Amino acid sequence: MLKPYSFYVKCFKKEDLFAGKMHALLFRKWKNNVKGRDWYDLEWYIQKGISLNLTIFN
């Protein structure tokens, strides 16, 4: 039988994920070709009222 084993899961705050998404929107190498999923995610974060963690950009 299979035995259970321990593992770690990285957890991120939504504010940090929002900052990562903003970084992707602003600093992609191909600036004129933004992915549709990025716009969808941006709208989702804004609608949910999630604040942007600006310390990620420093």
TIGUDO-491540 format. One record per atom (N, C-alpha, C, O): residue number from 1; atom name; x, y, z. Coordinates in steps of 0.2 Angstrom, whole numbers. Layout:
BEGIN
+-----+----+-------+-------+-------+
|   i | at |    c1 |    c2 |    c3 |
+-----+----+-------+-------+-------+
| NUM | CA |     X |     Y |     Z |
...
+-----+----+-------+-------+-------+
This chain:
BEGIN
+-----+----+-------+-------+-------+
|   i | at |    c1 |    c2 |    c3 |
+-----+----+-------+-------+-------+
|   1 |  N |     4 |    -6 |     0 |
|   1 | CA |     0 |     0 |     0 |
|   1 |  C |     4 |     6 |     0 |
|   1 |  O |    10 |     6 |     2 |
|   2 |  N |     1 |    12 |    -2 |
|   2 | CA |     5 |    18 |    -2 |
|   2 |  C |     5 |    21 |     5 |
|   2 |  O |     0 |    21 |     9 |
|   3 |  N |    11 |    24 |     6 |
|   3 | CA |    12 |    27 |    13 |
|   3 |  C |    11 |    35 |    12 |
|   3 |  O |    14 |    37 |     7 |
|   4 |  N |     8 |    38 |    17 |
|   4 | CA |     8 |    45 |    16 |
|   4 |  C |    15 |    48 |    17 |
|   4 |  O |    19 |    46 |    20 |
|   5 |  N |    16 |    54 |    13 |
|   5 | CA |    22 |    57 |    14 |
|   5 |  C |    21 |    65 |    15 |
|   5 |  O |    16 |    68 |    12 |
|   6 |  N |    26 |    68 |    18 |
|   6 | CA |    26 |    75 |    19 |
|   6 |  C |    28 |    79 |    13 |
|   6 |  O |    32 |    77 |     9 |
|   7 |  N |    25 |    85 |    12 |
|   7 | CA |    27 |    89 |     6 |
|   7 |  C |    25 |    97 |     8 |
|   7 |  O |    21 |    98 |    13 |
|   8 |  N |    28 |   101 |     5 |
|   8 | CA |    27 |   108 |     6 |
|   8 |  C |    23 |   111 |     0 |
|   8 |  O |    24 |   109 |    -5 |
|   9 |  N |    19 |   116 |     2 |
|   9 | CA |    15 |   120 |    -3 |
|   9 |  C |    16 |   127 |    -2 |
|   9 |  O |    16 |   130 |     3 |
|  10 |  N |    19 |   130 |    -7 |
|  10 | CA |    20 |   138 |    -7 |
|  10 |  C |    13 |   141 |    -8 |
|  10 |  O |     9 |   140 |   -12 |
|  11 |  N |    12 |   146 |    -3 |
|  11 | CA |     6 |   150 |    -3 |
|  11 |  C |     8 |   157 |    -4 |
|  11 |  O |    12 |   160 |    -1 |
|  12 |  N |     4 |   160 |    -8 |
|  12 | CA |     5 |   168 |   -10 |
|  12 |  C |    -1 |   172 |    -8 |
|  12 |  O |    -7 |   169 |    -8 |
|  13 |  N |     0 |   178 |    -6 |
|  13 | CA |    -5 |   182 |    -4 |
|  13 |  C |    -8 |   185 |   -11 |
|  13 |  O |    -4 |   185 |   -16 |
|  14 |  N |   -15 |   186 |   -11 |
|  14 | CA |   -18 |   189 |   -18 |
|  14 |  C |   -14 |   195 |   -20 |
|  14 |  O |   -14 |   196 |   -26 |
|  15 |  N |   -13 |   199 |   -15 |
|  15 | CA |    -9 |   206 |   -16 |
|  15 |  C |    -3 |   205 |   -20 |
|  15 |  O |    -1 |   208 |   -25 |
|  16 |  N |     1 |   200 |   -18 |
|  16 | CA |     7 |   198 |   -21 |
|  16 |  C |     6 |   195 |   -28 |
|  16 |  O |    10 |   197 |   -33 |
|  17 |  N |     1 |   191 |   -29 |
|  17 | CA |     0 |   188 |   -36 |
|  17 |  C |    -3 |   194 |   -41 |
|  17 |  O |    -1 |   194 |   -46 |
|  18 |  N |    -6 |   199 |   -38 |
|  18 | CA |    -9 |   205 |   -42 |
|  18 |  C |    -3 |   209 |   -44 |
|  18 |  O |    -2 |   211 |   -50 |
|  19 |  N |     2 |   209 |   -40 |
|  19 | CA |     8 |   213 |   -42 |
|  19 |  C |    12 |   209 |   -47 |
|  19 |  O |    15 |   212 |   -52 |
|  20 |  N |    12 |   203 |   -47 |
|  20 | CA |    16 |   199 |   -52 |
|  20 |  C |    12 |   200 |   -59 |
|  20 |  O |    15 |   200 |   -64 |
|  21 |  N |     5 |   200 |   -58 |
|  21 | CA |     2 |   201 |   -64 |
|  21 |  C |     3 |   208 |   -67 |
|  21 |  O |     4 |   208 |   -74 |
|  22 |  N |     3 |   213 |   -63 |
|  22 | CA |     5 |   220 |   -66 |
|  22 |  C |    11 |   220 |   -69 |
|  22 |  O |    13 |   223 |   -74 |
|  23 |  N |    16 |   216 |   -66 |
|  23 | CA |    23 |   216 |   -68 |
|  23 |  C |    23 |   213 |   -75 |
|  23 |  O |    26 |   216 |   -80 |
|  24 |  N |    19 |   208 |   -76 |
|  24 | CA |    19 |   204 |   -83 |
|  24 |  C |    16 |   209 |   -88 |
|  24 |  O |    18 |   209 |   -93 |
|  25 |  N |    10 |   213 |   -86 |
|  25 | CA |     7 |   217 |   -91 |
|  25 |  C |    12 |   223 |   -93 |
|  25 |  O |    12 |   225 |   -98 |
|  26 |  N |    16 |   226 |   -88 |
|  26 | CA |    20 |   232 |   -89 |
|  26 |  C |    27 |   230 |   -92 |
|  26 |  O |    29 |   234 |   -96 |
|  27 |  N |    30 |   224 |   -91 |
|  27 | CA |    37 |   223 |   -92 |
|  27 |  C |    38 |   217 |   -97 |
|  27 |  O |    44 |   215 |   -97 |
|  28 |  N |    33 |   215 |  -100 |
|  28 | CA |    34 |   209 |  -105 |
|  28 |  C |    39 |   212 |  -111 |
|  28 |  O |    39 |   218 |  -112 |
|  29 |  N |    43 |   208 |  -114 |
|  29 | CA |    47 |   209 |  -119 |
|  29 |  C |    43 |   212 |  -125 |
|  29 |  O |    46 |   216 |  -129 |
|  30 |  N |    38 |   209 |  -126 |
|  30 | CA |    34 |   210 |  -132 |
|  30 |  C |    28 |   214 |  -130 |
|  30 |  O |    22 |   212 |  -129 |
|  31 |  N |    29 |   221 |  -128 |
|  31 | CA |    24 |   225 |  -125 |
|  31 |  C |    18 |   226 |  -129 |
|  31 |  O |    13 |   227 |  -126 |
|  32 |  N |    18 |   226 |  -135 |
|  32 | CA |    12 |   227 |  -139 |
|  32 |  C |     7 |   221 |  -140 |
|  32 |  O |     2 |   222 |  -143 |
|  33 |  N |     9 |   216 |  -137 |
|  33 | CA |     6 |   209 |  -138 |
|  33 |  C |     4 |   206 |  -131 |
|  33 |  O |     7 |   201 |  -130 |
|  34 |  N |    -1 |   210 |  -128 |
|  34 | CA |    -2 |   207 |  -121 |
|  34 |  C |    -7 |   201 |  -122 |
|  34 |  O |   -11 |   201 |  -126 |
|  35 |  N |    -6 |   197 |  -117 |
|  35 | CA |   -10 |   191 |  -117 |
|  35 |  C |   -17 |   192 |  -115 |
|  35 |  O |   -18 |   196 |  -110 |
|  36 |  N |   -22 |   189 |  -118 |
|  36 | CA |   -29 |   190 |  -115 |
|  36 |  C |   -30 |   188 |  -108 |
|  36 |  O |   -34 |   191 |  -105 |
|  37 |  N |   -27 |   183 |  -106 |
|  37 | CA |   -28 |   181 |   -99 |
|  37 |  C |   -25 |   186 |   -94 |
|  37 |  O |   -28 |   186 |   -89 |
|  38 |  N |   -20 |   190 |   -96 |
|  38 | CA |   -18 |   195 |   -92 |
|  38 |  C |   -23 |   200 |   -91 |
|  38 |  O |   -24 |   203 |   -85 |
|  39 |  N |   -27 |   202 |   -96 |
|  39 | CA |   -32 |   207 |   -95 |
|  39 |  C |   -38 |   204 |   -91 |
|  39 |  O |   -41 |   208 |   -87 |
|  40 |  N |   -39 |   198 |   -92 |
|  40 | CA |   -45 |   195 |   -88 |
|  40 |  C |   -43 |   195 |   -81 |
|  40 |  O |   -47 |   196 |   -77 |
|  41 |  N |   -37 |   193 |   -79 |
|  41 | CA |   -34 |   193 |   -72 |
|  41 |  C |   -34 |   199 |   -69 |
|  41 |  O |   -36 |   200 |   -64 |
|  42 |  N |   -32 |   204 |   -73 |
|  42 | CA |   -32 |   211 |   -71 |
|  42 |  C |   -39 |   214 |   -69 |
|  42 |  O |   -40 |   216 |   -63 |
|  43 |  N |   -44 |   212 |   -73 |
|  43 | CA |   -51 |   214 |   -71 |
|  43 |  C |   -53 |   210 |   -65 |
|  43 |  O |   -57 |   213 |   -61 |
|  44 |  N |   -51 |   204 |   -65 |
|  44 | CA |   -54 |   200 |   -59 |
|  44 |  C |   -51 |   203 |   -52 |
|  44 |  O |   -55 |   204 |   -48 |
|  45 |  N |   -45 |   205 |   -52 |
|  45 | CA |   -42 |   208 |   -46 |
|  45 |  C |   -45 |   214 |   -44 |
|  45 |  O |   -46 |   215 |   -39 |
|  46 |  N |   -46 |   218 |   -49 |
|  46 | CA |   -50 |   225 |   -48 |
|  46 |  C |   -57 |   224 |   -46 |
|  46 |  O |   -59 |   227 |   -41 |
|  47 |  N |   -61 |   219 |   -49 |
|  47 | CA |   -67 |   218 |   -47 |
|  47 |  C |   -68 |   215 |   -39 |
|  47 |  O |   -73 |   217 |   -36 |
|  48 |  N |   -63 |   211 |   -37 |
|  48 | CA |   -63 |   209 |   -31 |
|  48 |  C |   -60 |   214 |   -25 |
|  48 |  O |   -60 |   212 |   -19 |
|  49 |  N |   -58 |   219 |   -28 |
|  49 | CA |   -55 |   224 |   -23 |
|  49 |  C |   -49 |   223 |   -20 |
|  49 |  O |   -47 |   225 |   -14 |
|  50 |  N |   -45 |   219 |   -23 |
|  50 | CA |   -38 |   217 |   -20 |
|  50 |  C |   -33 |   222 |   -22 |
|  50 |  O |   -33 |   225 |   -27 |
|  51 |  N |   -30 |   224 |   -16 |
|  51 | CA |   -25 |   230 |   -17 |
|  51 |  C |   -18 |   227 |   -20 |
|  51 |  O |   -17 |   221 |   -20 |
|  52 |  N |   -15 |   231 |   -23 |
|  52 | CA |    -8 |   230 |   -26 |
|  52 |  C |    -3 |   230 |   -21 |
|  52 |  O |    -2 |   236 |   -18 |
|  53 |  N |     1 |   225 |   -21 |
|  53 | CA |     7 |   226 |   -16 |
|  53 |  C |    13 |   229 |   -20 |
|  53 |  O |    16 |   226 |   -24 |
|  54 |  N |    14 |   235 |   -19 |
|  54 | CA |    19 |   239 |   -23 |
|  54 |  C |    26 |   237 |   -21 |
|  54 |  O |    31 |   239 |   -24 |
|  55 |  N |    27 |   234 |   -15 |
|  55 | CA |    34 |   233 |   -13 |
|  55 |  C |    37 |   227 |   -17 |
|  55 |  O |    43 |   227 |   -17 |
|  56 |  N |    33 |   224 |   -21 |
|  56 | CA |    36 |   219 |   -25 |
|  56 |  C |    40 |   222 |   -31 |
|  56 |  O |    45 |   219 |   -33 |
|  57 |  N |    38 |   228 |   -33 |
|  57 | CA |    42 |   232 |   -38 |
|  57 |  C |    48 |   235 |   -36 |
|  57 |  O |    52 |   237 |   -40 |
|  58 |  N |    50 |   235 |   -30 |
|  58 | CA |    56 |   238 |   -27 |
|  58 |  C |    62 |   233 |   -27 |
|  58 |  O |    67 |   235 |   -25 |
+-----+----+-------+-------+-------+
